[in-house]
Amino acid sequence: VSDAKSPGCFHIQLAKSEVAKQIQDLGTALAACCEAASPVVLADLSVGQLCLAQFSADRCWYRVVVCEIHEKSALVRYLEFGNTDTVVESSLRHFDKQFLSLPRQALMCRLHNLQSSQADGKWSTAASKIIG
């Protein structure tokens, strides 16, 4: 499990040693590419577009898909892990097709035939902590 919101929405990565090496190599290539590139202009982005983003927690560059665009930032989902982050314009770069060779690694999952007991369909904090 690489990211978990609730039993109804979590992301996994398949454990394969050769993929782990490919992800590491991709990270090295992204760092070299992004440090030399100019930031994107938010007005040029669209929801669903692939781009590259610097993750706020580790300052490394990753492949992302744009989920929402705001005035000075964008909400993105990381393709390798499934987590989301709000990223400022200066931490976004254009996506180069050379980075498509490795497929998305985070697979979105939910537990089959399991439903929230709450009337609004949301999961309780306790249920979400169990999965995460």
PyMOL commands that place a pseudoatom at each C-alpha (Angstrom):
pseudoatom trace, name=CA, resn=VAL, resi=1, chain=A, elem=C, hetatm=0, pos=[0.000, 0.000, 0.000]
pseudoatom trace, name=CA, resn=SER, resi=2, chain=A, elem=C, hetatm=0, pos=[1.597, 3.252, -1.121]
pseudoatom trace, name=CA, resn=ASP, resi=3, chain=A, elem=C, hetatm=0, pos=[-1.235, 5.645, -0.199]
pseudoatom trace, name=CA, resn=ALA, resi=4, chain=A, elem=C, hetatm=0, pos=[-4.469, 5.088, 1.708]
pseudoatom trace, name=CA, resn=LYS, resi=5, chain=A, elem=C, hetatm=0, pos=[-7.445, 7.382, 2.153]
pseudoatom trace, name=CA, resn=SER, resi=6, chain=A, elem=C, hetatm=0, pos=[-10.010, 4.784, 3.231]
pseudoatom trace, name=CA, resn=PRO, resi=7, chain=A, elem=C, hetatm=0, pos=[-11.025, 1.158, 2.592]
pseudoatom trace, name=CA, resn=GLY, resi=8, chain=A, elem=C, hetatm=0, pos=[-12.863, 2.598, -0.416]
pseudoatom trace, name=CA, resn=CYS, resi=9, chain=A, elem=C, hetatm=0, pos=[-9.800, 4.283, -1.936]
pseudoatom trace, name=CA, resn=PHE, resi=10, chain=A, elem=C, hetatm=0, pos=[-6.189, 3.238, -1.574]
pseudoatom trace, name=CA, resn=HIS, resi=11, chain=A, elem=C, hetatm=0, pos=[-3.222, 2.756, -3.895]
pseudoatom trace, name=CA, resn=ILE, resi=12, chain=A, elem=C, hetatm=0, pos=[-0.803, -0.143, -4.169]
pseudoatom trace, name=CA, resn=GLN, resi=13, chain=A, elem=C, hetatm=0, pos=[2.436, -0.827, -6.018]
pseudoatom trace, name=CA, resn=LEU, resi=14, chain=A, elem=C, hetatm=0, pos=[3.253, -4.317, -7.205]
pseudoatom trace, name=CA, resn=ALA, resi=15, chain=A, elem=C, hetatm=0, pos=[6.451, -5.517, -5.542]
pseudoatom trace, name=CA, resn=LYS, resi=16, chain=A, elem=C, hetatm=0, pos=[8.922, -6.291, -8.320]
pseudoatom trace, name=CA, resn=SER, resi=17, chain=A, elem=C, hetatm=0, pos=[12.618, -5.657, -7.838]
pseudoatom trace, name=CA, resn=GLU, resi=18, chain=A, elem=C, hetatm=0, pos=[13.206, -4.710, -11.490]
pseudoatom trace, name=CA, resn=VAL, resi=19, chain=A, elem=C, hetatm=0, pos=[10.458, -2.063, -11.276]
pseudoatom trace, name=CA, resn=ALA, resi=20, chain=A, elem=C, hetatm=0, pos=[12.007, -0.595, -8.131]
pseudoatom trace, name=CA, resn=LYS, resi=21, chain=A, elem=C, hetatm=0, pos=[15.256, -0.110, -10.055]
pseudoatom trace, name=CA, resn=GLN, resi=22, chain=A, elem=C, hetatm=0, pos=[13.362, 1.470, -12.970]
pseudoatom trace, name=CA, resn=ILE, resi=23, chain=A, elem=C, hetatm=0, pos=[11.629, 3.901, -10.578]
pseudoatom trace, name=CA, resn=GLN, resi=24, chain=A, elem=C, hetatm=0, pos=[14.995, 4.820, -9.063]
pseudoatom trace, name=CA, resn=ASP, resi=25, chain=A, elem=C, hetatm=0, pos=[16.511, 5.382, -12.516]
pseudoatom trace, name=CA, resn=LEU, resi=26, chain=A, elem=C, hetatm=0, pos=[13.469, 7.433, -13.524]
pseudoatom trace, name=CA, resn=GLY, resi=27, chain=A, elem=C, hetatm=0, pos=[13.934, 9.643, -10.455]
pseudoatom trace, name=CA, resn=THR, resi=28, chain=A, elem=C, hetatm=0, pos=[17.543, 10.323, -11.421]
pseudoatom trace, name=CA, resn=ALA, resi=29, chain=A, elem=C, hetatm=0, pos=[16.533, 11.234, -14.979]
pseudoatom trace, name=CA, resn=LEU, resi=30, chain=A, elem=C, hetatm=0, pos=[13.685, 13.458, -13.752]
pseudoatom trace, name=CA, resn=ALA, resi=31, chain=A, elem=C, hetatm=0, pos=[16.000, 15.354, -11.396]
pseudoatom trace, name=CA, resn=ALA, resi=32, chain=A, elem=C, hetatm=0, pos=[18.456, 16.116, -14.202]
pseudoatom trace, name=CA, resn=CYS, resi=33, chain=A, elem=C, hetatm=0, pos=[15.696, 17.186, -16.583]
pseudoatom trace, name=CA, resn=CYS, resi=34, chain=A, elem=C, hetatm=0, pos=[13.694, 19.298, -14.130]
pseudoatom trace, name=CA, resn=GLU, resi=35, chain=A, elem=C, hetatm=0, pos=[16.568, 21.238, -12.601]
pseudoatom trace, name=CA, resn=ALA, resi=36, chain=A, elem=C, hetatm=0, pos=[17.454, 22.625, -16.033]
pseudoatom trace, name=CA, resn=ALA, resi=37, chain=A, elem=C, hetatm=0, pos=[13.887, 23.240, -17.242]
pseudoatom trace, name=CA, resn=SER, resi=38, chain=A, elem=C, hetatm=0, pos=[11.685, 26.292, -16.836]
pseudoatom trace, name=CA, resn=PRO, resi=39, chain=A, elem=C, hetatm=0, pos=[8.503, 26.082, -14.734]
pseudoatom trace, name=CA, resn=VAL, resi=40, chain=A, elem=C, hetatm=0, pos=[5.179, 25.650, -16.490]
pseudoatom trace, name=CA, resn=VAL, resi=41, chain=A, elem=C, hetatm=0, pos=[2.611, 28.416, -16.633]
pseudoatom trace, name=CA, resn=LEU, resi=42, chain=A, elem=C, hetatm=0, pos=[-0.552, 27.313, -14.811]
pseudoatom trace, name=CA, resn=ALA, resi=43, chain=A, elem=C, hetatm=0, pos=[-2.723, 28.875, -17.499]
pseudoatom trace, name=CA, resn=ASP, resi=44, chain=A, elem=C, hetatm=0, pos=[-1.184, 26.411, -19.986]
pseudoatom trace, name=CA, resn=LEU, resi=45, chain=A, elem=C, hetatm=0, pos=[-2.182, 23.343, -17.926]
pseudoatom trace, name=CA, resn=SER, resi=46, chain=A, elem=C, hetatm=0, pos=[-5.429, 21.412, -18.069]
pseudoatom trace, name=CA, resn=VAL, resi=47, chain=A, elem=C, hetatm=0, pos=[-7.011, 18.854, -15.757]
pseudoatom trace, name=CA, resn=GLY, resi=48, chain=A, elem=C, hetatm=0, pos=[-5.881, 15.351, -16.735]
pseudoatom trace, name=CA, resn=GLN, resi=49, chain=A, elem=C, hetatm=0, pos=[-2.607, 16.566, -18.243]
pseudoatom trace, name=CA, resn=LEU, resi=50, chain=A, elem=C, hetatm=0, pos=[0.638, 14.804, -17.379]
pseudoatom trace, name=CA, resn=CYS, resi=51, chain=A, elem=C, hetatm=0, pos=[3.472, 16.915, -16.027]
pseudoatom trace, name=CA, resn=LEU, resi=52, chain=A, elem=C, hetatm=0, pos=[6.343, 16.701, -13.547]
pseudoatom trace, name=CA, resn=ALA, resi=53, chain=A, elem=C, hetatm=0, pos=[6.156, 18.001, -9.990]
pseudoatom trace, name=CA, resn=GLN, resi=54, chain=A, elem=C, hetatm=0, pos=[8.477, 18.427, -7.068]
pseudoatom trace, name=CA, resn=PHE, resi=55, chain=A, elem=C, hetatm=0, pos=[7.044, 16.690, -3.985]
pseudoatom trace, name=CA, resn=SER, resi=56, chain=A, elem=C, hetatm=0, pos=[7.000, 19.048, -1.004]
pseudoatom trace, name=CA, resn=ALA, resi=57, chain=A, elem=C, hetatm=0, pos=[8.108, 16.424, 1.550]
pseudoatom trace, name=CA, resn=ASP, resi=58, chain=A, elem=C, hetatm=0, pos=[11.334, 15.219, -0.111]
pseudoatom trace, name=CA, resn=ARG, resi=59, chain=A, elem=C, hetatm=0, pos=[11.920, 17.872, -2.828]
pseudoatom trace, name=CA, resn=CYS, resi=60, chain=A, elem=C, hetatm=0, pos=[12.325, 15.107, -5.457]
pseudoatom trace, name=CA, resn=TRP, resi=61, chain=A, elem=C, hetatm=0, pos=[10.709, 15.219, -8.911]
pseudoatom trace, name=CA, resn=TYR, resi=62, chain=A, elem=C, hetatm=0, pos=[7.957, 12.791, -9.945]
pseudoatom trace, name=CA, resn=ARG, resi=63, chain=A, elem=C, hetatm=0, pos=[5.485, 12.178, -12.757]
pseudoatom trace, name=CA, resn=VAL, resi=64, chain=A, elem=C, hetatm=0, pos=[2.008, 13.502, -11.969]
pseudoatom trace, name=CA, resn=VAL, resi=65, chain=A, elem=C, hetatm=0, pos=[-1.416, 14.032, -13.452]
pseudoatom trace, name=CA, resn=VAL, resi=66, chain=A, elem=C, hetatm=0, pos=[-3.139, 17.389, -12.857]
pseudoatom trace, name=CA, resn=CYS, resi=67, chain=A, elem=C, hetatm=0, pos=[-6.368, 17.007, -10.823]
pseudoatom trace, name=CA, resn=GLU, resi=68, chain=A, elem=C, hetatm=0, pos=[-7.292, 20.650, -10.159]
pseudoatom trace, name=CA, resn=ILE, resi=69, chain=A, elem=C, hetatm=0, pos=[-5.878, 24.025, -11.148]
pseudoatom trace, name=CA, resn=HIS, resi=70, chain=A, elem=C, hetatm=0, pos=[-5.984, 26.972, -8.767]
pseudoatom trace, name=CA, resn=GLU, resi=71, chain=A, elem=C, hetatm=0, pos=[-4.812, 30.558, -9.058]
pseudoatom trace, name=CA, resn=LYS, resi=72, chain=A, elem=C, hetatm=0, pos=[-1.201, 29.930, -7.959]
pseudoatom trace, name=CA, resn=SER, resi=73, chain=A, elem=C, hetatm=0, pos=[-1.016, 26.146, -7.570]
pseudoatom trace, name=CA, resn=ALA, resi=74, chain=A, elem=C, hetatm=0, pos=[-2.307, 22.825, -8.835]
pseudoatom trace, name=CA, resn=LEU, resi=75, chain=A, elem=C, hetatm=0, pos=[-3.533, 19.700, -7.089]
pseudoatom trace, name=CA, resn=VAL, resi=76, chain=A, elem=C, hetatm=0, pos=[-1.677, 16.737, -8.609]
pseudoatom trace, name=CA, resn=ARG, resi=77, chain=A, elem=C, hetatm=0, pos=[-1.675, 12.946, -8.179]
pseudoatom trace, name=CA, resn=TYR, resi=78, chain=A, elem=C, hetatm=0, pos=[1.691, 11.174, -8.200]
pseudoatom trace, name=CA, resn=LEU, resi=79, chain=A, elem=C, hetatm=0, pos=[1.735, 8.304, -10.717]
pseudoatom trace, name=CA, resn=GLU, resi=80, chain=A, elem=C, hetatm=0, pos=[4.201, 6.170, -8.769]
pseudoatom trace, name=CA, resn=PHE, resi=81, chain=A, elem=C, hetatm=0, pos=[2.466, 6.362, -5.383]
pseudoatom trace, name=CA, resn=GLY, resi=82, chain=A, elem=C, hetatm=0, pos=[-1.132, 7.575, -5.804]
pseudoatom trace, name=CA, resn=ASN, resi=83, chain=A, elem=C, hetatm=0, pos=[-0.930, 10.339, -3.216]
pseudoatom trace, name=CA, resn=THR, resi=84, chain=A, elem=C, hetatm=0, pos=[-1.933, 13.911, -3.957]
pseudoatom trace, name=CA, resn=ASP, resi=85, chain=A, elem=C, hetatm=0, pos=[-0.260, 17.219, -3.189]
pseudoatom trace, name=CA, resn=THR, resi=86, chain=A, elem=C, hetatm=0, pos=[-0.865, 20.882, -3.897]
pseudoatom trace, name=CA, resn=VAL, resi=87, chain=A, elem=C, hetatm=0, pos=[2.122, 22.165, -5.860]
pseudoatom trace, name=CA, resn=VAL, resi=88, chain=A, elem=C, hetatm=0, pos=[3.008, 25.778, -6.635]
pseudoatom trace, name=CA, resn=GLU, resi=89, chain=A, elem=C, hetatm=0, pos=[3.697, 26.848, -10.192]
pseudoatom trace, name=CA, resn=SER, resi=90, chain=A, elem=C, hetatm=0, pos=[7.472, 27.052, -9.664]
pseudoatom trace, name=CA, resn=SER, resi=91, chain=A, elem=C, hetatm=0, pos=[7.518, 23.325, -8.755]
pseudoatom trace, name=CA, resn=LEU, resi=92, chain=A, elem=C, hetatm=0, pos=[5.884, 22.116, -11.990]
pseudoatom trace, name=CA, resn=ARG, resi=93, chain=A, elem=C, hetatm=0, pos=[7.602, 21.212, -15.244]
pseudoatom trace, name=CA, resn=HIS, resi=94, chain=A, elem=C, hetatm=0, pos=[6.414, 20.067, -18.664]
pseudoatom trace, name=CA, resn=PHE, resi=95, chain=A, elem=C, hetatm=0, pos=[6.210, 16.326, -19.254]
pseudoatom trace, name=CA, resn=ASP, resi=96, chain=A, elem=C, hetatm=0, pos=[8.610, 14.876, -21.796]
pseudoatom trace, name=CA, resn=LYS, resi=97, chain=A, elem=C, hetatm=0, pos=[7.486, 11.758, -23.679]
pseudoatom trace, name=CA, resn=GLN, resi=98, chain=A, elem=C, hetatm=0, pos=[10.759, 10.031, -22.777]
pseudoatom trace, name=CA, resn=PHE, resi=99, chain=A, elem=C, hetatm=0, pos=[9.254, 9.505, -19.316]
pseudoatom trace, name=CA, resn=LEU, resi=100, chain=A, elem=C, hetatm=0, pos=[6.378, 7.371, -20.647]
pseudoatom trace, name=CA, resn=SER, resi=101, chain=A, elem=C, hetatm=0, pos=[8.442, 4.178, -20.938]
pseudoatom trace, name=CA, resn=LEU, resi=102, chain=A, elem=C, hetatm=0, pos=[7.529, 3.116, -17.390]
pseudoatom trace, name=CA, resn=PRO, resi=103, chain=A, elem=C, hetatm=0, pos=[3.772, 2.691, -16.859]
pseudoatom trace, name=CA, resn=ARG, resi=104, chain=A, elem=C, hetatm=0, pos=[2.019, 4.277, -13.897]
pseudoatom trace, name=CA, resn=GLN, resi=105, chain=A, elem=C, hetatm=0, pos=[2.975, 2.292, -10.783]
pseudoatom trace, name=CA, resn=ALA, resi=106, chain=A, elem=C, hetatm=0, pos=[0.207, 3.210, -8.337]
pseudoatom trace, name=CA, resn=LEU, resi=107, chain=A, elem=C, hetatm=0, pos=[-2.916, 1.115, -8.833]
pseudoatom trace, name=CA, resn=MET, resi=108, chain=A, elem=C, hetatm=0, pos=[-6.107, 2.481, -7.261]
pseudoatom trace, name=CA, resn=CYS, resi=109, chain=A, elem=C, hetatm=0, pos=[-7.999, -0.156, -5.273]
pseudoatom trace, name=CA, resn=ARG, resi=110, chain=A, elem=C, hetatm=0, pos=[-10.976, -0.595, -3.019]
pseudoatom trace, name=CA, resn=LEU, resi=111, chain=A, elem=C, hetatm=0, pos=[-12.141, -3.530, -0.960]
pseudoatom trace, name=CA, resn=HIS, resi=112, chain=A, elem=C, hetatm=0, pos=[-14.829, -5.496, -2.810]
pseudoatom trace, name=CA, resn=ASN, resi=113, chain=A, elem=C, hetatm=0, pos=[-18.347, -5.653, -1.318]
pseudoatom trace, name=CA, resn=LEU, resi=114, chain=A, elem=C, hetatm=0, pos=[-17.349, -3.435, 1.588]
pseudoatom trace, name=CA, resn=GLN, resi=115, chain=A, elem=C, hetatm=0, pos=[-19.480, -0.388, 2.238]
pseudoatom trace, name=CA, resn=SER, resi=116, chain=A, elem=C, hetatm=0, pos=[-19.352, 2.395, 4.775]
pseudoatom trace, name=CA, resn=SER, resi=117, chain=A, elem=C, hetatm=0, pos=[-21.884, 2.096, 7.578]
pseudoatom trace, name=CA, resn=GLN, resi=118, chain=A, elem=C, hetatm=0, pos=[-22.319, 5.862, 7.691]
pseudoatom trace, name=CA, resn=ALA, resi=119, chain=A, elem=C, hetatm=0, pos=[-25.392, 7.406, 6.085]
pseudoatom trace, name=CA, resn=ASP, resi=120, chain=A, elem=C, hetatm=0, pos=[-23.343, 9.797, 3.943]
pseudoatom trace, name=CA, resn=GLY, resi=121, chain=A, elem=C, hetatm=0, pos=[-21.252, 6.936, 2.523]
pseudoatom trace, name=CA, resn=LYS, resi=122, chain=A, elem=C, hetatm=0, pos=[-18.014, 8.361, 3.932]
pseudoatom trace, name=CA, resn=TRP, resi=123, chain=A, elem=C, hetatm=0, pos=[-15.637, 6.240, 5.965]
pseudoatom trace, name=CA, resn=SER, resi=124, chain=A, elem=C, hetatm=0, pos=[-15.076, 6.848, 9.657]
pseudoatom trace, name=CA, resn=THR, resi=125, chain=A, elem=C, hetatm=0, pos=[-11.677, 8.044, 10.833]
pseudoatom trace, name=CA, resn=ALA, resi=126, chain=A, elem=C, hetatm=0, pos=[-11.179, 4.698, 12.606]
pseudoatom trace, name=CA, resn=ALA, resi=127, chain=A, elem=C, hetatm=0, pos=[-11.864, 2.709, 9.415]
pseudoatom trace, name=CA, resn=SER, resi=128, chain=A, elem=C, hetatm=0, pos=[-9.523, 4.927, 7.407]
pseudoatom trace, name=CA, resn=LYS, resi=129, chain=A, elem=C, hetatm=0, pos=[-6.727, 4.498, 9.987]
pseudoatom trace, name=CA, resn=ILE, resi=130, chain=A, elem=C, hetatm=0, pos=[-6.983, 0.712, 9.783]
pseudoatom trace, name=CA, resn=ILE, resi=131, chain=A, elem=C, hetatm=0, pos=[-6.251, 0.678, 6.062]
pseudoatom trace, name=CA, resn=GLY, resi=132, chain=A, elem=C, hetatm=0, pos=[-3.587, 3.376, 6.229]
for i in range(1, 132): cmd.bond("trace and resi %d" % i, "trace and resi %d" % (i + 1))
show_as sticks, trace
zoom trace
